[in-house]
Amino acid sequence: MAEKYTFKVNGCERTVEVDADTLLIDVLREDLQLTGTKRGCDNYTCGACTVILNGKAVKSCRTTMDKVQGGEVITVEGVSNGKELHPVQKALVDSGAIQCGFCTPGIVTELVALFDNNPDADEDAILKALNKHLCRCTGYEAIKDGALLAKQLIKERQR
């Protein structure tokens, strides 16, 4: 039975009427037309669907709407400041970590959540976060380099 769920998405309050077990990815992509979040594997392993829910990186392909009620979701569309890229986005571009771009939205939101919660994340913490994502194009070294550059850019921005 459909119920109303109200939550913030990228700073804007939204209400949808769906079943409690409806997946967040379906609401984002189909109901709200936020297609930056990608549907990849449908078995919780690739990380392409990662968004930030209440400050934590979550896989939207396994997050049901009953867990979203009253919460705050940030998708890849919501991490930049207008036309100014978030430091994570800029660093991934500058390090050559973006090839086909399919996995990129999930990696961006994962790293944004990581650095929001732990600006001093060391390389082990970064690699642990990136371990939740599959990329077929870059070979991961450029992604790791981008994450380390993002950490540096975030530190510089905080000064």
C-alpha positions in Angstrom: 0.0 0.0 0.0 1.4 3.4 -1.0 2.3 5.9 1.7 3.6 9.4 1.6 7.3 9.9 2.3 8.7 13.4 2.9 12.5 14.0 2.9 15.0 16.4 1.6 16.9 15.8 -1.7 19.8 18.1 -2.4 18.4 20.7 0.0 14.8 20.7 -1.3 11.9 19.0 0.5 10.2 16.4 -1.6 7.2 14.2 -1.0 6.5 11.0 -2.9 3.7 8.4 -2.6 5.2 4.9 -2.9 5.2 1.6 -1.1 7.5 1.3 2.0 9.7 -1.2 0.2 10.2 0.9 -2.9 14.0 1.5 -3.5 15.5 4.9 -3.1 17.2 4.6 -6.5 13.8 4.1 -8.2 12.3 7.2 -6.5 15.4 9.3 -7.4 15.6 8.2 -11.0 11.9 7.6 -11.9 9.9 9.9 -9.6 12.3 12.8 -9.1 14.2 12.5 -12.5 17.6 12.6 -10.8 19.4 10.3 -13.1 23.0 11.0 -12.0 22.7 8.1 -9.6 23.3 5.0 -11.7 21.7 1.6 -11.5 24.6 -0.9 -12.0 24.5 -4.4 -10.7 21.3 -4.7 -8.7 23.1 -6.9 -6.2 24.6 -4.2 -3.9 28.2 -4.7 -5.1 29.2 -2.1 -7.7 28.5 1.2 -5.8 27.3 3.1 -8.8 24.0 3.9 -6.9 25.7 5.4 -3.9 24.2 8.5 -2.4 24.5 10.3 0.9 21.7 9.6 3.4 21.8 11.6 6.7 25.5 12.1 6.2 26.5 8.5 5.4 27.2 6.9 2.0 24.5 4.3 1.3 23.7 2.2 -1.7 20.3 3.4 -3.0 19.6 0.1 -4.7 19.2 -1.5 -1.3 17.8 1.4 0.7 14.0 1.3 1.0 11.9 4.4 1.4 10.8 3.5 5.0 14.5 4.3 5.9 14.4 7.6 4.1 11.4 9.2 5.7 12.3 12.6 7.3 15.9 12.2 6.2 18.2 14.1 3.9 19.6 12.7 0.7 22.4 14.2 -1.4 22.9 12.8 -4.9 25.8 13.6 -7.2 23.6 16.5 -8.6 23.7 18.1 -5.1 27.4 18.0 -4.2 28.5 20.9 -6.4 27.9 24.6 -5.6 26.1 25.7 -8.7 28.6 25.6 -11.5 31.6 25.3 -9.1 32.6 21.7 -8.8 33.0 20.2 -5.4 36.7 19.5 -4.6 36.1 15.8 -5.0 34.7 16.3 -8.5 37.5 18.6 -9.5 40.2 16.3 -8.1 38.8 13.3 -9.9 38.8 15.2 -13.2 42.3 16.6 -12.6 43.7 13.2 -11.8 42.3 11.5 -14.9 40.1 9.3 -12.8 37.1 9.7 -15.0 36.9 7.5 -18.0 33.4 6.3 -19.1 31.9 8.1 -16.0 29.4 5.4 -15.1 30.8 4.6 -11.7 31.8 8.2 -11.0 28.6 9.5 -9.3 28.8 6.8 -6.7 32.5 7.3 -6.1 32.0 11.1 -5.8 29.2 10.8 -3.2 31.2 8.1 -1.3 34.3 10.4 -1.1 32.2 13.5 -0.2 30.6 11.6 2.7 34.0 10.2 3.8 35.7 13.7 3.8 32.6 15.4 5.4 32.8 12.9 8.3 36.6 12.6 8.4 38.5 15.4 6.7 41.8 13.7 7.9 41.0 10.3 6.4 44.2 8.5 5.7 45.0 6.4 2.7 43.7 3.3 4.4 40.4 4.9 5.1 40.2 6.2 1.5 41.0 2.7 0.1 38.4 1.1 2.4 35.8 3.6 1.1 36.8 3.0 -2.5 36.7 -0.8 -2.0 32.9 -0.5 -2.2 33.0 0.5 -5.9 33.7 -1.3 -9.1 35.3 0.6 -12.0 36.1 -1.1 -15.3 38.0 1.7 -16.9 40.5 3.5 -14.7 42.4 0.8 -12.9 41.8 2.5 -9.5 45.2 4.1 -9.2 43.9 7.4 -10.7 40.8 7.2 -8.5 43.0 6.8 -5.4 45.2 9.7 -6.6 42.1 11.8 -7.1 40.9 11.0 -3.6 44.2 12.1 -2.1 44.1 15.3 -4.2 40.5 15.9 -3.1 41.6 15.7 0.5 44.3 18.3 -0.1 41.9 20.6 -2.0 39.4 20.3 0.9 42.1 21.2 3.4 43.1 24.2 1.4 39.5 25.4 1.1 39.1 25.2 4.9 42.0 27.6 5.5 
